[in-house]
Amino acid sequence: MASYLNRSVELGRTEVVYDTQNPDFSTTFKTNFIFEEQQTLIIRVYDEDKKGAADLRKHDFVGSATLTLSELMGARGNAMKLKLEKKGYIIVQGEEVAACNDELHLRLAGSKLKNRESFSKSDPFFTISRMHENGDFMQIFKSEYVSRNLYPEWKPLKLSLQKVCNGDLDRPIKIEVFDHEKNGNHRVMGVVHTTVRSLTELDSLNVTYDGAPFGSLLVRQGRIVKVPTFLDYLSGQCVVNFMAAVDFSSSNGDPSSRDALHFIDHRGFPNEYQAAMATIGAILQDYCAGKKCHLFGFGMKDPANMKPVNVFPVGDPGGVNGVEGMLNAYREHIGSTDYVMGEPTLFAPLIKEAARCALKNTTVHEQAYTVLLILTDGEVNDMQQTIEEICTAADAPLSIVIVGVGGGDFTKMQELDADDRKLVTFSGKECWRDIVQFVPFRKYSSCAPRLASETLAEVSELEK
């Protein structure tokens, strides 16, 4: 957690490390370091009780520690060991991040690994750790384990070069191979000390344990791939298309009621949908050709036959003029009788349409990138189909920003964000690119710049 304007804002969460009191977390967090400001970090540790639950009240609180960024960056080796207020310690390491948007594409296999089991074969997995500036190694990746196999073939992986070596191809990294045990007491099968440069140049690496040979790691693939930034796209004359979609389902309440999320206050006070649209749209419209934007609605029914209308244009189907045009079209739609609020709330048709538009807008002669902003109260009735469409849309030049409006349950929106675990299709295929960013509006409603920064973070990085 980071403190802004006397309010705590969650920066992120680590993965869960099971069955150990000495976890080594791989997740890292990025935040801006401002020398002249006191920036407070609050670290809270929990013991997971309900698997996958986003609500922290459903887990056991272990303890917390507080520090400032200036303390961390001024500490020896940029590392601090902090006592948790209840029990135990936590070690925090900081490092200035180099400007590097490249990726390491890596696929490893084992050969003649040393068996650590007496009556069967080992279940090997590997971890990757990078050397910190103080000489300590910090784990940044953990693979899946392969059952009973001394010649394992692990899944391909894509890692940010910034995360692996901070852009320094010759920085030492450590690859450790373990025999997986259900109780968490994994046994070491060997270690490899290497660099990213070696991983891209060598076909195999010797695995050793206490100086003795313990097999080999085969580098099936090791290459560095340049990932274009948002600025690269813009510099290449890429056109940006901005689409916004508003949730008009009945769970938002009757717009004539002051308690409803779509209530229009004629004194000029914007509701949360208007405020979010204005804040985020004001930035994106400047990248759009002629500030032409498109506004859609979903979650309503046709009053003539009461059939659901999954996706429909709000205002001119050909687009409206900037954020002001979007806000005007939204206000006019709230007072219209063309549609009535209804259920179910379906995301999949909307994402499918956005992906279709994104691909249509990109031609041989003109590059285009589409940003879809979804404003919703959090209800969604086609979760798995939505995941399917997001995984398909990952192949399109598209990013999706979801802003949660109101105080509802946003657990499903956090799942779509996929920061903690990748989205997986019915067939078991993982989504290869993270294209969704979710932010609850009320967390940042008092700080418009922070809201815009959080919602557009992954768009600007075009993460893969």
Secondary structure, DSSP 8 states (H G I E B T S, - for coil): -EEETTEEE---------S-SS------------TTS--EEEEEEEE--STT---GGGSEEEEEEEEEHHHHHHSGGGEEEEE-SSS-EEEEE---------EEEEEEEEES-----SSS---EEEEEEEE-TTS-EEEEEE----TT-SS-B---EEEEHHHHHTT-TTS-EEEEEEE--TTS--EEEEEEEE-HHHHHH-SEEEEEETTEEEEEEEEEEEEEE----HHHHHHTT-EEEEEEEEE--GGG--TTSTTSTT---TTS---HHHHHHHHHHHHHGGGEEEEEEEEEEESEE-TTT--EE--EESS-TT-EEHHHHHHHHHHHHHT--S-EE-S---SHHHHHHHHHHHHHH--SS--EEEEEEEEE-S--S-HHHHHHHHHHHTTSSEEEEEEE-SSS--HHHHHHH-SSS--B-TTS-B-SS--EEEEEHHHHTT-HHHHHHHHHHHHHHT--
